[in-house]
Amino acid sequence: MRTDRSRVMAYRIAAHELHRADVPPSRLRVLDLGVQDAAGSARLALAARTTAPLDDDELVLVWATRGAPHLLRRADVPALAAALWPVSDADATARIATNAIKEGARLGLAAFTAAAQAMRDVVTGPVPRGEVSTAVTARIPDSLSHDCVPCGARHVSGALFQQVGIFAGVSVEPRRTGAVLAPLPDRPPVPAAAHGTAGLIRSYLELHGPASPADAAAFLGSTRTALKDVWPDGLAEVDVDGRRGFLPEDALAALRDAPEPDMVRLLPPMDPLLQGRDRDVLVPVREHQKALWRIIANPGAVLVGADIAGTWRARLTGRRLAVTVTPFARPAKSLTAAVEREAGVLAAARGAADVTVTVED
């Protein structure tokens, strides 16, 4: 099948349910992979997709894919942990290889097992993150920790520490004084082997396809080579403006028939739609990519129809939210009214009583 970027964006926007329906957050398709959170951004991502109340007891915050905090369905945590478990020593090493623990990363699966079991043993009740880190460091091989100059102490590699959160069955509760970790009810044991990884990759392709094996591997924090043996079956090859990608065969009709998007959404930093690794498809202009994906403190994205048309930032002072939009091109006059409506959604999600909007020229 041959298609173009605009058709792919229409498909993804529909797959991500950005038409905004009245469904409980836990029923949204993006929860199949989890919704990454950064200072409350997951809540805003849900608000972009549903008109239902955002508080949902079926959801829990867990360090999951790539060690990032993700909002997940509680019921999905055991299966997702098994699917995220590295499929081989090479895969495990690829996920944690840093200069800080170059030798320790070569332990591969043994590194994940040691750190996950240590965290599970330590977190038997609510424990501040710093205390967990200290206790885990004392229980793992020395090659998995390093001397941290800013901290003036030796501690477990941050990449490994957060990646094993889901394997240890630990939830994360952000607080002003730092995160607190707690055991999940009825948490399963640390995985002994990966199970369901192909299904997880398939879920990525359903939401972010057509995509390449390298895209899917990057999303999981691994490499194409390490994951080649768990590449799912039942996929169709799709040419997107000369770029090869893959999509589940049963999603081809949805790709062909996806309606042209007619909406404005203020997507938060780390929104699921922005998690696709083919950024040239999401935002074709490199300068616009640099404005959206920064080293630190990413802005939100302004979705207009099938295009990311600008960035936005917000400042909450008391109960007043001030939203500033920076379009990539001269905005249409109708954009301001649409942005003001969406800013009202942001304000409600953040508990603000009032909101002001500035659209920069």
N, C-alpha and C positions, 0 to 999 in steps of 0.2 A: 504494500500500500504506500502511496505517496501523498504527502500532505504538507502543510506549511505551518509556520509559527502561530498565526492567528487562530487556526483550527485547534492546535494543541492547547493554546491558552484557554479557548472556549471549553475544551474538554476538561482541563484541570479545574477551572473555576466551578464547573458543574460538579465534578467529583468531590471537590472540597466543600460543596453545599453552601457556597457564598451567596446563593439566592436568599438565604435566611428563612428557615422554616420554623414552625412552632413545635420543636421536638426537644426532649430533655438533653442536656449536654452529653450525657454518657452514651447517647444513641448516635452521635455524630460519627461519620466515617473516619474523620481525622484521628479519632481516639484509637483506631486500629494500630497506629504507629505511636500514639501519644502526642501530646501538645507540649512543646518545649516552653519552659517558663523562665523569664528574666524579670525580676522585680514586679511580678504580677501580670506579665504580658499574656500568660495563658488565659486568664479570665477575659481579657480583651479579645483574644482570638475566638473564644466561644461566643462572645457578644456579637462578633461579625457574622456568625453563622446561625444563631437561633434567637428567637424572641422569647423563649421560655426562661424561667428563673435560672440564674447561673449557679446557684449553690446546689450541688448534687452530691449526696452522701455516697454515691457509687464511685466517686473519683478520689484519687489519692496522689500526692506528689512523691515521686521516687526518682533517685538518680538512675537513669536508664541508658538509652542510646548515647554512645560516646561519653558517658559519664555526666551528661547534662541533666538538670532536673526536668522531668516530664510529668505532666498530668496524665494519669492512666486510669483505666477502669480497674477497680480492685480485683474483680474476678479474672482479669487478663494477666495479672502480674506473674503467676507461676508459668504460664505458657510463654509469655514474652521473655522471661528470664531464660528458659530453656532455648528459645530461638536466638537470643542474643549471646549465649555462651559461645566462645570461640570454637570453630570447627576443627582446629588443629593447632599444633605448637606454632606453626608459621603465622597463622591468623592471630593468635594471642600476642605474639611478639610484635606484629605489625600494629596492633591496637595500642600498645603501651611503649613503643620504642621512642625514647627521648634521651638526650645527652645526660640527663640527671641519673638515669638508671640503665645505661647502655648494657652493662653485664647482666643485670637482673632481668631485663626484657627477654634475654635469651632463655630464661627458664620456661617461657611459653605458658602452657596451661597450668603448670605448677605454680606460677606466680599468681594467677587468678584464684586457684584453689586455696592457697595459703592466705591471701588477703581476704577473700570472701569468708572463709571459716573463722578467721580472727575477728572480723567485724561482727559476724553472727554471735560469736562467743561474748564479745564485749557489750553489744547492744541488747541487753535483756530488759531494758526500760528506757524512758526518755533520758538521753545523755547529750550534753553539748558536743558539737562537732570537734572542737579542739581536744576534749578529753578522749573522744573515740580515736582520733588520729594518734595521740600519744600512746594509747594502749595497743592499737593495732601495730604501730611501729615496733613495739617491744616484742611482738609475737611472730613477726615475719622474718624471712632471711634478710640479713643486713644489706644484701645487694639490691633490695627493693626499696631502700630508703636512701636519703641523701642529706648532706649538710646544707641547710637553708640559711644563707647569709642574712636576709631581712629578719627572719625569725630568731636567729642565733641559736638554732636547735637542729637536731636531726629528726626527720620525719618521713613517713611513707610518701612515695611519689603521688602527687595530686591526681594525675591521670589514672593511675591504678586504683587509688582510694575511692574515687567517685564512680568508676566503672563497675566496681563490685557491689555497689549499694543494692541493686536489684537482686543480685545473686545471694546476698546476705539476708534478703527479706526485710529491708529497712526503709522506712518512710522518712521524709524530710519535712520539717516544719520551720519555715523561715521566721526569724524573730529579729528585732532591732539589734540585739546583742550578739547575733550569730545564729546559725542553723542548729536545731536540735534534732537528733536522730532517734527513732523509736522503732521497736519491732512491729512488723505487721502481724495481725492475728492469723493464726494457723499457717505461718510461713513454712514453705517446703524446705527441704534440705538444700545445701549448695549443689548445683547441678553436677552430675558426673560426666555428662556428655551433651553435646548440642542436639537439639531436636526441634524441628519445625523452622529451620533457617530459610529453606526455600520458600515456605509460605510467607515469611516475613518479607523477603525480597519481592515476592509477588504483590504483597500489599503496597510496597513502595512503588512498584510499577503501575498499580491501579490508580494511585493518587498523583504520581509525578511522571508518568510515562507519556509518550514513548521515551524511554531512557536507556542508557547504555549500561553494560556491566560495571564499567568504571564509576558511573554515577551512583549506582546502588551500593557499591563497595565503599565509596567515599562517605555516603550517608551513614554507614555502619562504622566508619572509622577504620576500615581495613583496606585491602587491595583486591583488585580483580583476580589476580593469580591465586590468592589465598582462598577465595570464595568460588572458584570456578567449578568445584565438584558439587556445589549445592545450588547451582543456577537452576531455576524452576523450568519445568516442561510446560507445554501448552501455550507458548508465546508466539506472537506474530512479529515479523520484522517490518518496521515502518521507516520510510525515508522522510525526514523532516528537513526540507530545504537543503538536501544533500548530506544531512547528518543521519547516521544510522542509529535507530533506537528500537526498543522492544516494548510490546504491550500485550497483556493477556488477550488471547484470541477472542474471548467472549466480551471484550471491551471495545472491539473494533467498531461495532455499530454505534456505541456511545460517542466514539471519536468522530465518526462521520456526521452524526445527527445532533451533536451538542448545540444548543441554541446560542446565538450571538449574545454575549453578556451585555446587559443594559443596566448598569448599576455603578454606584460610587461606594467604596468601602475604605475606611481607615484601618489598615492592617497593622498590628503592633510589631515591634521588632521580634524576630524569631517566629513570626506567624508560620503555620504549616505550609502555606503556599510558597513561602520564600525559602523553604528547606530543600527544594530541588537543587541538585548540584550542577545543572546545566544553565548557568546564569545568563549565557548568551541568548537563551530562549526566553527566560523570564524578563530580562532587561537587555535589549540588544546593544545599547550605546554604552561603551566602556566608562565614559565619564559619569554616567548615571549610576552604573554599578558601583563606582568608587564612592559616590555620595550615599548609597544605600547600605552597602556592606563595608563597614569601617572596622578598624582593628579593635576599637572599644566604642561603646555607647552608640550602637546603631540607632538611627531614627526609625520611625514607622514608615510604611509605604502607602501611597495614595493610589488605589486601584480605580481606574476609570474605564468602564467597559472591559476590554480584554488587555489593557495595557497598564503597567505601572507608570503613572504620569507625574510622580513627584514624591516628596518625603514630607513627614510631619513630625513635630515634637510637641510635647505638652508639659505644662508646669502647673502643679496643684498647690495653691496657696490657701490654707484653711480649707474651705469648701468651694473655692472658685477654681475652675479649670480653664487655663488659657492654652489654646491650640494654635500653633503656627504652621501653616502649610507652605512648602516651597515647591512650586511646580517646575517641571523640567522644561516647559515651554510656556508661552503666553496662555493663560487659562481662559477658557470660555466664560462668559458672564454667568452662565447657569451653574458653573462649578461651585461658586461660593455658597449658594443655597443648599446644594447637595451635601457639601462638606459640613455646613452648619447642622444639618439633620444628623449626620453621622457623628459629629462631635457631641451631640446630645446623647447618643448611645454610649460613647466613651465616658461621658460624665456620669451617667447612671451606673455604669459598671464600676467606676471608681468611687462612687458615693459622693460625688460633687453636687452641690445644690444649684450651681450656676456655671455657665460656660461662655467664653468669648472666643471668636475665631478671627485670625488674621491670615489672609491669603496674600503672600508676597507677590510683587509684580515681576 
